[in-house]
Amino acid sequence: MKEILNKINGPADLKGLSKQEKEQLAQEIREEIIETVSKTGGHLASNLGVVELTIALHSVFNSPTDKLIWDVGHQAYVHKLLTGRREQFKTLRTMNGLAGFPKTSESEHDVFNTGHSSTSISVALGMARARDLKKEDHSVIAIIGDGALTGGMALEALNDAGNSRTRLIVVLNDNTMSISKNVGGLSNFLSKLRSRKIYTRPSIYVRDKIAKIPKFGNWVIKWVRRMKDSIKQLILPNMFFEDLGFTYLGPVNGHNEQDLEDMLKRAKGYDSPVLIHVLTKKGKGYAPAEENPGKFHGVSSFDPKTGKSRKEKKTDYSAVFGEELVKLAKENDKIVAVTAAMRDGTGLKPFEEQFPDRFFDVGIAEQHAISLCAGMAKEGMIPVVPIYSSFYQRAYDQVIHDICIQSLPVVLCVDRAGIVGNDGETHQGLLDLAFFNLVPNLTIMAPKDFEELRQMLRFAVQFNKPVVIRYPRGGESESKFQKHEPIRWGKTEKLEDGKDLTILAIGKMVAKAMGIRAILSERGIQAEVINTRFLKPFDEETLVQSIQKTRKSSYD
């Protein structure tokens, strides 16, 4: 029985809760999230890590008047539970159920649709500037993880916001993780900040006692604060956030709800940009997720008692890609692999283990990843960079300008292509075939099964020109293909002869085409099935020949 949670029908219901009641609420929320996600799948570890932070945010601020913008948004389950969607929560990520990310059409408390990383500070600054122009008075808060902070867009926004002096609060949720372990100079910088808590964590108790001293109390507090800021600048003379123009507060324990409330109230009083550094543990409160936060970042249904998946792990396209790339890299020492913080999801973990010196994780920075590949390719390397289809949208200019105009030999592997199911429109890989088709000097391929993916990858690393290989999430069709002709640039593969009808298909749809042919065959219609293999260049000659052969006599 979730005694406290069942009484929360909106943020206002948090205002009167005691410290002990909020601690109990945090426990009940964790139980609800684990129970639901174990059935529906979803983002577990990230949500368990922000329970106290979300309770504190809704206790201090008044949503939706005050605007909360969740970067990426996969950590917004607690927010949904506290904003009137508790009874719907069991429908998470199901047909006609709650979305796995903030969605404006779902609730007035979801003030902006999110799904991709590093956008929240830009959006929040835009809302804050609009507030000021309209002479309104409310708070705007961006909640961003340290992983998302590695995205260039977030740093651009920090630069603009700090210079603007606009009233804005940025909450940096620092759990040392994105999906995999964070990497890079910014991660190292945050590590140093975490180790220097002694001069930044305010003693709320002592401050309150001093404030009660007649006449002198507030003066003493202001003097101590000025002294502390001076000492802080002496210890860290080039402190990154403060040099940008932010008031830096923290680090603060992200699992102490009362400390969080005190820090948020303090930040609310500033008339300029504030950054609150919050330390959290990804997977907090659930041992399997704490021990392996990467595995429990995004999960399918699992047994909540053991943490073990209820679904049998099957080989998927990402794993086949990773295995084949290792084989090719053993044959050719010019092959390098690049990832944008998605080592595990894209199947590159075996490559990193085998070739650590030829593996590069650049953090959540797709644009940088592509131009990095361009630089290495220009100097004779063969970069292979797998990125999810919906995330390739972020690096479109770099694909055009830095790789394809110069016709550099980079292998662009488009993972999670096509419809990917439960995560909603921000993660669907539906646009890549269209936007890549417009790019000059770019070859586009899609395999019908695992074996053809292996063939295409081998072809691509030998091709010496830019290539896209797109493949879906999950495994291959249960129907097995017996025929695998050698890959020839721009040429199709005829799988079945026919005289009545031509069916063209590419990628995973080839298996569907074969299934349709079988149905037509039962009705006496002989369909010719052609695996196009290449979207670009398109084998028009073979297509025309087939249509001329199979067209009905009424069209002669």
N, C-alpha and C positions, 0 to 999 in steps of 0.2 A: 504493500500500500504506500503510494507516494503522497504522503500527507500534506507536505508543503506545496509541491509542484502542482497538485490537482487544484489548488486554490489560486494559481497564477493564470489569470485570463488576459493580462496585459501588463506592460511595464509599471503602471501605477500601483499594482499590487505588491511591488517590491519595496515601496517606500517605507512601509510601516514594519517591515520585518526586523527582528533583532539579529545581532551577530550570530548567535547560535542557530537561529532559524535559517539564515543564509548559508551557513556551513552545511546544515542538513539538506537544504535545497540543492547545493552543489553536488552532494552525494546522490540525490535522487535523479538529478539531470544526467549524471554519468550512467546510472543504471538504465535510464530510459534510452539513452543513445546507444549503449552497448546492446540492449535488448532489440531495438529496432534495426540497427545496422547489421546485426548478426543474421537478420532475415532478408533485408532488402539489399544489402551491400551498400557501399558508400565510403565516404572519407571519415575514418574513425579517429586516428591518432591526433590529427590536427584539431578536431572538435573537443576531444577530451582535454586538450591542453589549454583551451581558452574559456573554461567554464566560469572560474572566478572573475576573470577579466570581463566577460560579457555581463555577468550579474552586476559588477561594479559600474560598468558603463550605463546600464539601464537604471541603476539606482541613483546615479548622479545627474544624468541628462534626461531630457524629456522627449523621447522619440514619439512621433515623427517630426515634431517641431524642430528639435535638434537633429541634425543629419548625421547618421552613422553610415560610413561607406566602407564595406569590407573588401579589402584587396583579394583578388581571386574569388573569394566567396565560398570556398569549400569548407571554411571553418564557421559557417553561419548557422549550423544546426541549433546551437544553444539560443541564438538570437531568435530563431523561428519558434522555439518552445516558449520563450518569454513574451512573444508578441502576438498572442491569441491563436496560435496554430498547434497548441498542445494536442488537442483531440484528433487532428489530422496527421500528426507526426508519423503514425504507423504506415501512412501511404507514401512515405518518402521515396522518391525516384521510381515510382510506379505509374502506370497509365492513369492520367487524370488526377494524380496525387501531387504532393508537394515536390517542388523542384529541388534539386540538390544544391542549388546556388540561389543567391538573392534574385528576386524577380518582381519587378514593379507591379505587374498585373496580379500578383498573388497577395500583396499586402502593402498598405501605405507605409509600413515600417521599412520595407525594402525600397530605399530611395533611389537606387541605381542598379541596373542589371550588370553583374560582374561574372567573370568566368575565366578570363586571362589575367596574368599577373602584372603587377607594377603600374596599374592605372589609377589607383585610389587617390594618390596625392594630387594628381592633375585634376581629377574630377572634384575633389574636395576644395581645391583652390578656386576652381571655377564657380562652385556653389557659394563659397565665401565672398568672392568678388561680386557675384550677383546679389547676395544679401546686402552688401554695403551699398551698392548702387540703388537698391530699392529701399534703403533706410530701415532695414529690418534688424532685429536683435535676437539672434539665436546662435548656438554653437555648431560648428562643423568639425567632425572628427573622422580622420582616415585611420583605419586599423590595417597595418601592413606588416608582413613577416620579414625576418631578416633575409630569407631566401629571395623574396620578391624585390628587396632593396638592391639586389645585384643587377636588376634590369635597368638598362640605360634610361628608360622613360621615367622611372622613379627618381633617379638622380637629376634629370633635367627639371622635374617638378620641384624637388628640394631646392635647387638653385634659384628657381623663379620665386618660390614661396618665401624663402629666406630673405630675398632682396625686396619683396613686396611689402613686408611689415604688416601683412594682412592677418587679422585674428583667425587663427587656425590651430587645431591640435592634431598632431600626428602621433599615434600610438604604435611604437615599434615592438611587435611581438617577437621576441628573440628566443627561439628554441634551438638554435644552431643547425636547423634543418630546413631544406625546402622539401624535396621528396627524398633525394639522397643527401648525404652530409654536405653542408655548404663548403664552398671553396673560394679562394681568392683573397686579395688584399683587404677588402671590406670585411670579410669574415674574420680575418686576423685582427683587424682594428676593433671590432666588437668584442672579441675575446679579451682584449686588453681592458676595455671598459668594464666588462663583467668582473674583472679581478680588482677593480678599484671602487668598491662599494662604500668604504669607510667615510669618505668625505662627501658622498652624494646622497646617501640615505638620510633623510631628516628624522629627527626624533620628535614625533608628533606629541608624545606625552610631555616632554620637556618644554616644547614650544607653547603648549596650552597652559602649562603652569606659569611660565614667564609672562604670558599675555595677561594674566590676572593681577600682576603687580600694578598698583595704582600709579598713574601718570607715566611711569618709565617702561612699562612692559612692552608696548608696541615699538618703542624706540630701540630697546635692547634687541628685539627680534630682527628689526631692519639692519642694525649694526652687525649682528652675527651673520646674517645672510650675505651682507656685502663682504665681510671677512672671508666667509666660506667660498664665495665666488672668486675672490682674489687668489685664495689658496689653490682652488681648482685650476685656474688659469696658469698658476705657477707650476703645478704638477703636470698639466697637459697644455703647454703653451699654444699648440696648434690644433685644438680640439675641433674635429671636423664639423659637427653640427652647429656649434656655436659660431664658428668662423663663417658658416653659410648664412647666419642670421637668426637661427633658432635659439630659444632658451632650452637648454638640455636639462631634463629632470630624470633622476634615476641613477643606477638601476634600482628597480623595485621588484620584490618577490611577486610574481604573477599568480601565485596560489594563496596569497594572503589578501582576502577580499577587502578587509578594512584598510590595510595599507594602500591598496589600489584606489579605494574611494577617496582617501585623503589626498593622494597624489593627483587624481583627476579634478578634485575640487580646487586644488592649488592651481592647476593648469588653466582651469576655467576663468580664473581671475586675471590672466594676462591679456593685454590688448595687442599682442604680437604673436608670431608663430612660436609654438611650443612643441618639443618632441619629448615624449615620455618613453623611456627605455624600460620595457617590461620583460623580465626573465621568466620563461615558462618551460615546462617539460612536455614534449610531445608524447601523447598517449597517457598522460597523468591519470592515475587511479585504476588502471587496468594493466596488470603485470605483463601479459604478452605484448601489448602495444608499447609499453615503456621499454621493454627489452629489445624490441625490433620495430621501431617507429616507421622505418622505410617500408617494411612488409605491410604494416597496418595503415599506411597512408590512404590507399584506396583498396578496398577489399570486396570480394564477393561474399555470399552468405557463409557464415562460419558457426562453429559450436562455441558459445560464449564461455563455457566452462574451461575449455582447453585452448581456444584460439585457433583450432585447426579448421581449415576450409571444409565446407560440406560438399564442395564440388571437386571431382577428381581433376588434378592438374594435367592438362593435355598440352602437347606441343603446339605452339602457335607460330605465326609468321615472324614475329619479332625474334623468337628463339632460333628459328631456322636461319634467319638473316645473320644473327650473331655467330652461330656455329660456322657458317660458310665463310664469313669474313675472317675468322681466325685461320681457317685453312688457306685462304688466299694470301693472308698476311705472312704466313710461313714461307710461301713461295716468292713473295715480292716485298722486300724491306722498304719500299717507297710508300706502301699503303699505311695511312694513318686514320684514326677514328676520332671524331669530334662529337660531343654531346652538349646540349644546353640543359644541364641538371637532370637528365633523364637516362642515366646509365642503365638502371635496372629495367625500366619500362620499355626501352628500345632494344634490349638484348645485348648490350655492350659489356656487361660484367665479365664474361669470359675473355673478351679482347683485352680489357684492362689488366686482368690477372696474367695473361700471357705476354702482353707487350705494354707495360706501364709507361715506357718512355715514348711510345707512339700513340698514347691515349690522352685526350685533352677534354676536360670538363670545364666549360667556361662559365657555369652558372646560368641563371635564367636570363640569357642574352642571345636570342636567336640572330639578331642582326650582326652582332659581333662574331658569332660562330660562322656565319656564311662568309663574311669578309676575311676572317682568319683563314678559312679554307682557300679562299681566292689567293691570298698571299703565299700559302704553302704550295698551291698548285703552280703558281707562277715560277716558283723555284724548284720545280721538278718532282714534288711529292704528288701522291694520289689520295686526296682526302675523301673520306666517306662520312657523310653526316646524316644520321637518321633523326628526323623531327616529326612530331605528330602533325597531321594534315592541317588542323585548325591553327596550329602555332606557326606553320610556314607562312601564313598570311602576314605575319609580323616582319618577315624578312624578304618581302617581295622585291623591294627596290634593290637590295643587295644581290639577289639572284640575277636580276636584269643587268644592273650596272657593273657589278664587280666580277661576275662570273661569265654570263652569257654573251655580253657584248664583246668580251675578249676571248670567248670560246675556250675557257679554261677547263681542264679535266677534273671536275668535281662531281662525285656521285651523290646526288640528292635523294635520299631514301625517305619516302613519304609514308610514315606509319599511321595507323588508325584512319586510313582513307575510307570514305564512304560513311554510311550511317553507323554510329557507334553506340546507340542505345540510350542508357539511362541518364547520362549527364546533361542532356538538353542541347539547345541550339548553339551555345557557345563552344561546344566541343565536337560538333558534327563536322566530318571531313568531306563536305559536299562541293566545295568550290575549287579545289586544286586543279582538277582536270581543265576547268574553264580558264583560270588565270594563267596557268603554266603554258597552255596552248598558244597564248599570244606572244610568248617570249622568243626572241630570235635565237638561232643556233642551239636550241635545246631539244634533245631527244626524250620522248616520254614513253615509258613502257609500264605494263602491269601484268603480273604473272597469274596464270590460271590455277596454280597449285604450288606446293613447296618446291618440287623439283624444278619447275620453271623459274621460281625465284632464284634458286641456286645458279641456274644457267644465266639468267639476266645479270646477276651480280658479277659473275665471272666475265661476261661480255663487257659490262660497264667499266670495270677497272682496267680493261685492255683497250678501250675505245679511244681514249685520249681526247675526248670532248665532253662537254657537260651533259649529264644524263639524269633524268628523273625515273626512279622505280617506285611505284605506288602499290601498297598492299594493305589489306584490311586488318582489323583487330580480330584476334582469335585464330581458329584453326581452318584447315582446308575443308572442302566438301567431302562428304562420306563417299561420294562417287569417285572412283579412282580412274585417272587417265592412263591409258597404256601407251599413248603416243607422245613423244617429245622430240620433235625435229630440232636440229641445231638452230641457234639464234642467228638470223641474218638481218642486218640493219634494214629496217623499214619493210620487212616482209612478214606476211601472215603465215599461219599454219592451218591447213585444211584438216579438220578432224573427221568429218563425215561427208561423203558424196551424196548428192540429191539432185532431183530433176524438177521438183515442183516449187521449191521455195528456198530462199537464202536467209540464213540467220547469222548475223554478225554479233560477236560479243567480245568483251575484253575483261581481263582480271577475273574476279570471283564470279562474274555473271556468265562465264563460259560454262560452268557446271549447270547453271540454270538453263542455258540454251540447249545443252544435251538432254536435260530432262524434258524440255518442251518438244524436242525432236522425237523422243520416245513416245510421247502422247500423240503427236501427229502421225507417227508411223502406224499406230494402232487404228487410225482412221484412214489409212491408205495414202497419206501424204508423205512424200519423201523430201525431207528438208536437208539442205546442205549447210553444215555448220562450219564457220570459219572463226578461228581464234585470231583476232586482229593483232594481238601482242603489242603493237605500236599504235598509240594515238597520233604520234608525230615522229617521223613522217608517216602519213596514212597510205596504205597500199591500194591506191585507186585502181591500178591495173587489174589486180586479182578480183577486186570487188566488181568491177564492170564485167569481167569475163563470167563471173558466177551469176550475176543478175541476168545477163543475156541468155545464159543457159537455162535458168530456172523460171523465168517469167512466164506467166500464163499466156495461152494462145490468144486470149481476148485482147492482150496488150501488144500483140505483134504489129 
